[in-house]
Amino acid sequence: MKNLLLIFSILLVISCKSQKQDAKSKFSTIDAKPLENAVLAGGKLIRVDSFPSKNIVPRSVDVWLPENYSSTKKYAVLYMHDGQNLFDATTTWNKQEWMIDENATKLMNEGTVKDFIVVGIHNIPKIRWQDLYPEKAMDFLSKEDKEAIYDEAKKSNFSVDLKGDEYLQFLVKELKPYIDETYSVYTNKENTFVAGSSMGGLMSMYAVAEYPTIFGGAACFSTHWVGGSPKENNPLPVAIFNYLEANLPDSETHKMYFDYGNKTLDAFYPQYAPKVDAIFKNGGYDDANFKNLYFEGTDHSEKSWQKRLEFPLAFLLKK
């Protein structure tokens, strides 16, 4: 009996070592390089040009490390969509950026927030909508509405090959394990957050709803409750809200931040604010763990989001 127990213990150790080596060997093929020419207010930016995935089309991923990043301490993690728009306006399509490095550096230096790193997942413009739409919300459409939407998309030669669930599989099961293994970070949900704007706002909400044990909260800027193109008698917002009501993250262990303006595309969002408030208030949320803020005169752009970024950062990552 003792011999059997000894053999079992040895096999278990060998198995654990083998699994760890397999994980390391998998990640060792990922080529990450510092962006030496990145224009930053502080910290360092590291890029994987094409992060491998079995779930979605490979794309670039940026990791921002704050000043004096050290492997001797642990950091929280903020995952953000549309990663190419976060840090350096000299490289973006519209010469705007979120200024996440400026805001994060300031708040950490002030001691307002936990120390954290930012992981920016680049979008692929042609399939951004398909990647970021909350896929399971389509199940809350009537058969007639779903058929009408698909018919309209087909006529417009627009793909409805939704990848929202696969996008989250990539984030949770491929990217997060790499980040957890490579950087000195906390891995629990209390220190793992997700953020984005417009469709990225929808996806951030969806990430917490689908993986409430992975993410402790989300920052959803100018959330695109419209779902697609704004139009009358649009069934998508109702479907998204019905999905959210059925999958609301536990108010005891999550924080959810939303905001909206009233200019350009944001002009379509104020009408949905009372519904958003009602869903979360009815779900047990209060001012301590839920925000839905209105910013008068602001539009649908990085310039608007950068000016209010400090609010959700302080809300989610408060020390």
N, C-alpha and C positions, 0 to 999 in steps of 0.2 A: 504493500500500500504506500509506504514512504517513497519507494522508488518511482511509483506511478505519479505521485504528487511532484516529485523532483523533476521528472521528465516533462510534466505538464507546465511547470513553472518556467523551465528552460525554453520550451516551445513558445510560450506566451511572450517572453522577453524577446526572442528572435523575431516573432511576428510584429511586435510593436516597433522594433528597430527597423524592420523591413519597410513597414508602412511609412515611417518617418523619412527614411531614405528615398522612398518612392516620391513622396511629396516634395522633398527638396530637389530631387532630380527633375521633376516636372517643372518646378519654378525656375530652375537653373537655366532653362532654355529661353526664358523671357529676358529680352535685352532692354535694360533700362539705362538711360543716359541723362546726365544733367544738361539742362538747356543753358549753356553758358551765356548766351546773348539775350536771354529773357529780361525784359525791362520790369523790374520788381521794386516794390517799396521796401521789401525785407524778405528774408528767408531764401529758400532755394527751390527750384522747380526741376523735377525729374520726369522724363517722358518715356513711355513705352510706345513706340510708333504704331505697332499693330498687335494689340493684346489678343492672344489666341482664344478662340471660343468655339464650342460645339453647339452653342445656342443661337448666337446672332452673328451678323457680319462683323469680323474683327475691325477694331477701330483704335485710335490713339487714346491713351489714358495718361493724364498728368497727375503727379503727386507733389503737392506743395508742403515743404517742411519749414516750420518757423525758424527764426533766428535762434541759434544756440541749441538746435535740436540735438538731443542726446539719447543714446541707447540705454542710459542708466536710469531713465525715468519713463513713465508711460503717458501716452497721449490719447485723447478722444479722437474720433474720426468723423468727418463730415463728408459724405459722398454727394457730389453735385453733378447734375446733367448739363449738357451743352458746354462741356469742359473747355472748348477752344475760346470761349467768350469770357472767361473768368479773370485772367491775370494780366494780360498784356495787350493794350489797345492797338499797338503798332502792328499786330498780326491778325486782327479781327476784320471781318468783312465790312463792318460799319464804323470801324475805328472807335468803338466803345468797348468798355469792359465792366465787369462787376466790381472791380477793385477789392476783391476778397482778401488779397495779401495786405492791402492798406488797412482795411477794417479789422482783420484778425490780429495783425501786429499791434495796432493801437489798443484793442480790448485786452489782449494778453499782457501788454506792458502795464496797463492800468490795474491789472489783477481782477478785472470784471468777470472774465470767463476762464474756464479750464484751459490748459494747454491742449491744442488740438492740431491735427493735420487735415489737409483738404485733398480729396481724391476727385479729380475732374474727368468725367467720362465724355469724350467727344461725341457729337452727333454726326450722322451721315445725312446731309440735307434731304436727299431724295426719298429716304425712308424714315425720316424723323417722326412723322405722325404715326406710322405703323409701329415703330419701336416704343413710343411713349403713351399711346392710348391705353387706358385701363381695360384690358381685354375682356375680363369677365363681366364688365358692365353691359356688354352686348347681350348677355343672357337675360337681362332685365327689360329688353325690348319685346314688344309683341311680335308675333310672326309676320304680321303685315308690315309693321314699321321696319323690321330688319330686311325684309325682301325689297321694300321701296328704297332703302338706303343702298343696298347692294346693287340694285338696278341702276340707280342714279350714278353710282361710282363707276359701274361698267360703261355706261354711256359716255362718261367723262374720261374713260381710259385711266381710272384711278384705282390703284391696288388696294384691296381690303384684306390683304394677307397680314393680319395683325400679329405683332410679335411682342406685345407687352408682357406676357407671361414669360416668354423666353428671355426677354431683356432682364427681368428680375432674376431668372435662373442664372444668367451671366453674372449679375451683380452679387448675388448671395452665395452662389456655389462655385464660381470661378474667380471673380475679382477679389471678394472679401477674404477668402482663404490666403490669397497671395499677399494682400496687404497685411493680414494678421501675422503671416510668417516672416515677411520681409522687414517690417517696421516695428518699432517699439510702441505698440498700441494696446489699449484695453480692447477686449473682444466682446464684452457684454453689451446688451442693448442699452443700458444706462449711459453708455459712452459712444453710441453709434447712431448717427443721424443722417438724414437725407434731405436735399433741397433742390429746388429748381423753379423755373418760371414758365407760365403759359402751359403748354403741354407737359413741360417738366414739372409744373405744379401739380397737375393731375397725376403724373407718375409718382411723385413724392408721396402724395396721399395714398396712392395705390400700394406703394411699397410697404408702408406701415400697416395698412389693412391686410395685406396678404402675408406679411412676415412680422407679426407683432412681437415675436420673441427675438427678432434680430435687430429691429430699429426701435429706439426709444422715443422718436419724434420726427417731425418733418417741418420744413419751412416751405410754404407753397405761395410763391409770388404771382400775382395776376393770374390766378388759376383759371384755366380755359374751360370753365363749366359748360360752355357752348358745345364742346366736344369736337366740332368740326367747323364748317363755315357758318357764321351767324345767319339765321333765316327764321321766318315765322313758322309756327307749329313744329318746331324742332323737337323730336322725341329724345335726343341724346341727353340733355341735361336731366330729365326725369329719370332716365335709366341709370345715369351716374349717381344721382342722389339715392335712388332705391338700392343700388349696390352698396353705397356707403352706409346707409342705415342698417343694412343686413350684415355688414362686416366692420362695424365701428370698433376701432381699437379700445381696449380697456382704459377708461379715464383715470384709473388709479395708478397706472404705470406708464402713461404716455403723455407727451406734450405735442399739440398741433397748432401751428401758426399759419394763418392765411392773410392775404392783403389784396387790395385792388385800388385802381385809380378810376378816372372817368374820361380820359382822353384817348384818341385813336382806338385801338382794339379794346382797351380797358373800358370803353364806354358801354360795352355790352355786359359787363360784370356786376354793377351795383344791384341790378334787379334780383340777383341770386343770393345776395348777402343775408336777407332774413331767413331763407331756407337753410343756408349753411349754419347760421346761428342756432336755429331750432333743432337741427339734427344733433349738434354737439351738446347743447344744453339739455336736451331730452336724454342724451346718453350719459349724463352725469358729469360733464365737463363744466368748469367754471373759469374765472379769470386767472386762476393760478396755473391752469394747464391748457388754456385755449385762448387764441387771439384771432380776430378777424377784423383787421384794421383798414380804414378808408383813408386814402391820401388824395385830397382834393387837388385837381389840376395836373395830376401826374399821368404820364402816358405809358405805352407798352414798349419800354426800352431799357437797356442796361443802365442808361444814365439815371432813370427813375429808380431802378432797383438798388443801385449802388448807394443812393442817398438814404435808403431805409434799411440797408443790410444789417446795421448794428443792432436793430431791434430784435430780429429773430435770433441772431447770434447770442445776444445776452439772455434771451428767453430760454433757448434750448441748452446752452452751454454754461449757464450760470454756475459759479463756484458754490 
